[in-house]
Every structure is written in structure tokens, then in C-alpha cells.
């Protein structure tokens, strides 16, 4: 299923303050305020007081909580009356399902819902939201996987149309480990972290340059400039790439692919990480080295 085969329709906010959207395939969505009145209107007039299994997203500015529920009406009512401590001041909720009650819906399978919940959590993290809920990927049967794969394609299309995301998740095995999770994983591995910011850190006494890379034709571009370019020329420091099992590559190794020292007179130096089935290469122009051994999580 390609985006060209999926259409998108949004009905403007009505007098009750509810906005409805849908794809021309399966997905249906309701965006409403933190309002019992709006919720009761939908439940009475559209859901017919039946269970509608769904996934949902609570929004509090750039903070989001992603959840799943067999009966989204009951779960939403609970979030309104007794909000989770992680997102007490949420303002809006986006409810997504396939427009069918539990007896007919693909969302009625809890394994499908939880796998979609986990996917949407990762997707919002990829788009720099602060996600305060946790998911868990599921073991899927072939039937469940077919359902999930189709719904994910629709979700990607739908959330882009809603202007909630701009970036999709990379290929499996190349997903980004986000900042808070990255720090926890490194500490769990026994790494000593003295200083930590979005782009650099002191890890085991060595200055680390933290870059997830930018996607460029099936590889990830990493640009060295200013202080880190100077450190790279000296072979001092380490490149921390928070994807593909977390790469921790000493600058002295990267220096080996830059054989022409005059290149360091340029303002920037671009290297690329290429993930293969069984190995990982670091590439500069026509030179490359295998950096698989520097992957922290096998």
C-alpha cells in the first residue's frame, strides 16, 4: 500500500469543538479537548455506547502520552477525571481506530494494539516529542503482522497529514536511541558519564561527539566541524552514534579513512555510516573501514 493509494479527509471542528479525520482505507480519528461533554457527545451519537478499541495520544504542549484501550471511552474518561501523574495537565486527545466496534475491529486484538502503541511511541520520539509513556513490542503471528504492517503505513500517512510528524522511523536495526534512554543504557553498561548534553558528553574521561546522523541514500551522514573537526584531526575523542546498537568509535579509527590531511583545512568533513546485514562501515569519499566491533549492543 503506497501513499498514493490512501486518501485523507478532515472534517473541520464542529460546534461541539470536535475535529474528525479519516483515511480512505481504515483509519478514523477524533481530536477533542479534555472535555467530558465532548466525550459523551461522541459516545452517545457516534459510538452508540459500544466498545471501540483504539490507540490514543494525549497532548500537553510538546509532551505526549501514547496509550491503547479496548474501550477508549472508559479509558479517556479516566484520563479526564484522574489524569496520570506523568501528564496531569494534558489539553487534547487524539483517538485513532478503524471505525468498527470491538466485535469487528482489527484493534480488538490486544497484541496488535500494543504493537501499534509501541510503534507510535517510537515515532513521536523520532519527531522530538517528550514521550512520557512506555511501550513494548510484541511477538506477532503472520496474521497479526499483516494487520500491523498495513495499519502502520496508514498511521505514517495519517500523522503526516495531521502535521504531527515529519520524520518516519528508519529501517529496523537502525532506529535512534533517544537521549534519556541512551544515557541510561550507557550507565547500565558501566560507562562513567561526567558531563551530558544533547550533542556532547564526557564518557570514561573522553570527550564524545554525539550524532545520530542525517539520512542520505541508505546511509547516515555525520558532519565534523569546529572543535570536533580539530579533535578528529588529532585523533582525540570518540564518536557516539545512538543507533544500530549504539556505535562508540574512537576518532583515531575514523582518522584512518581520511588519508589526505589537507581535507582538514575545509570547514567541514562529512563521513557516512552504512549499515549492512552483518556489518557496519564508516565511509569517507572512496575509503571505508569496518566499525562493527565498536557496536556496544550486539
Buried (B, 14 or more C-beta within 10 A) or exposed (E): EEEEEBEBEEEEEEEBEBBBBBBEBBBBBBBBBBBEEBBEBBBEEBBEEEBBBBBBBBBBEEBBBBBBBBBBBEBBBEBBEEBBEBBEEBEBBBBBBBBBBBEEBBBBBBBBBBBBBBBBBBBBBBBEBBBBBEBEEBEBEEEBBEBBEBBBBBBBBBBBBBEBBEEBBBEEEBBBBBBEEBBEBBEEEEBEEEEBEEEBBEBEEBBBBBBBBEBEEEBBBBBBEEEBBEBBBEEBBBBBBBBBBBBBBBBEBBBEBBEEEEBBEEEEBBBBBBBEEEEBBBBBEEEBBEBBEBBBEE
